[in-house]
Amino acid sequence: MSSATAQTWPENDGGINLRLRFRNWRRSRPFWGGLLAMIAGVPILYFPYAELNLAGMTVSMATTAGAGSLIIGILMMCLGLTAWFQPLVRIFCGVATTLLALISIPVSNLGGFGFGLILGLMAGGLLMAWAPLKPVAAVEEAPATEPAAEAATADSTAEAPVETTRPLLPAQQTPADDAAPAADPGEQR
């Protein structure tokens, strides 16, 4: 099949093209690390401002560290988005996410009761470990030939082997190689 006979994607494919485009986008950046960083920011941000009802009793966890929790949670979400849309800064985002997750232990109710802490540490590790794929080298396709032509080609190459030598670099040559070739004694000038 050549590019001239290949079928194109239909315009209305029921979302398959959109799904494939999202998959290609997701694979070209640290998607899971960024997603976990954004999710880790939610419990760190939420719990200091939450009012929980336990058996009809309202429990408020607002502390003086509420501003610190707000900053840590929003920064972790921003680092996750930054890793998605600027994959070149993934190492910085990973280190910053890990440090913010560790700082959230004393500042934000043990890092969002451990949820934000664990997710933040996992996100930082994933962001630092992700690396883009190397481009696949283009493979040249040999033109298809008939078996009779291949046999004739094999016979002709077997009779006359091709010698492949590379010229020496100037540093590899010896002084004798630089001298002019010796004249044949039978040759007249």
N, C-alpha and C positions, 0 to 999 in steps of 0.2 A: 504494500500500500504506500503510495506516495502522497505528498501533501496536496496534490491536485485531485486525488480521489478520496481523500479523507472526508468523513462526514463532519459537519459543523454542529455545534450545540444549538438546539432549537431555542428560539427567543423566549417562549413560554414553556419552561421545563419544570414547573411546579416547585421551584425553590432549590433544585439540585445545584444550579450554577451558584446561587447565593451561598449555599452550604459549602461548596468547594472553595469559593473565594474566602470565606471565613476560615476554613481549615488551613489554607495557604497563608493567610494573614497570621493566624495563631501560631503556626510553626516557624514563622520568621522572627519571632520575638519571645522574650521570657514570659509567656502568657500565665502559666500557673503560679509562678512566683509573684507576679504583679497582682493576680487575683487574690492570693492568700494574704498579701500585704494589705490590700483594701479591706478584706474581711476581718483581718486582725485589728484594724483601726476601729471597727464598730464597737466591740465590747469595751475596749479601753475608753472610748468616747462616751458610751452609753451609761455604764454602771455608776459613775460618780453623780450623774444627774437624774438617775432613775428613782422613782418612788414605788416601792414594791408593797403590795398588800399581802400580808401573811395573817390568815385567820381573822380578817377584819381589822387588823392593825396596820397602819401605814408606816412603812420604814423608809426613811429618806437617808441616802448615803452621801448627800452633798457635803463636801469637805472643803477646806481651804485649798486643796490641791486640784480643785475642779478646773481651774484655768490651765494647769499643767496637763491634765488629762485631755482637755480640749485640744491643746496644741499638739500633743503626741498623736492623738487619734487622727486629726486632720493631716498632719505631716505623713503619717503612714499611708493614708489613702492617696495623698499626692505623689508619694514615692512609687506606689503601685501603678498609678496612671502614667507617671514619667517613664517607668521601665517599659510600659507597653508602647508608648509612642516615640521614645528615644532609646532604642535598645543599646546604643553605644555607651550609655552611662549606667549600665546594669550593675557594674561592680560597686560604684558609689551608692546606688540605691540599695543594694544588698547589705553593704556595711552599715549604712544609715538606718535601715529597717531593723537590723540586728541590735544596734545600739539603742534605738528607741524602744524596742521590746524589752531590753534589759533595764532601761531607765524607768519603764512603766511599773516595775515591781514595787518600788517604794512610793511612787507618785500616784498610781492609779489602782488602788485596791488590789494589790498583787497582780498587776497586769491584767485587769479585767477578770479577776478570779481565775487566772491561769489560761483562760481561753485565748485572749489576745496575746499573751506571752508565748504560748506554744505555737500558735499560728504565725506570729511575727518571727520567731526564730526559724521556723520551717521556711517561711517566705524569704528571709534573708539568705539562707543557704541555697535555695533554688535560684535566686537572682544572681548570686555570685558564681554558681556552678554552670549556668547556662552559657552556651557558646553557639554562634551561628554555624550552620552547615557550610562546608566548603563546596564551591560550585563543582558540578560533575563535569569532567573533561569530555569534550565532544569526541565521539568515536566516529571515525570515518567508515562509511559502509563501502565495502568492495562491490563493484558491479557484478551482477550474476552472469556467469558464462556457461556455455554448454559443456557437458562432460568431455566431448571429443576435443574441444578447443583446449580444455584444461590438460588433457593427456598430451597433446602436441606441445603445449607450453612446458610441461614438465620434462619431456624428452629433450627439448632444445636447451633448457637450462641445465640439464644433467650433463650434456656434452661440453658445454662451455661455461665453467663456473666463473662467476663474476668476482673479481678481486676487489675488495673494499679496503683501501688503505687511506689513512689520513695523513696529510703533510705534517711534518714536525714543526713545532713552534721554534722561534729563534733561540729560546733558552734551552731547548732540548737538542739542538744541533751541535755536532762536534766540529772542530776546525777542519777536519778532513771532509766533512759534508759541504762546507762552504767553498772548497776549492773547485776549480773548473774540472769537468770530467776529463779523464785522460784520453788523449787522441789515439785512435786505432793506428797501429804501426803500418798497416797496409793502406791507410787512407792518405791521399796526397792533398796538399793544400794548395 
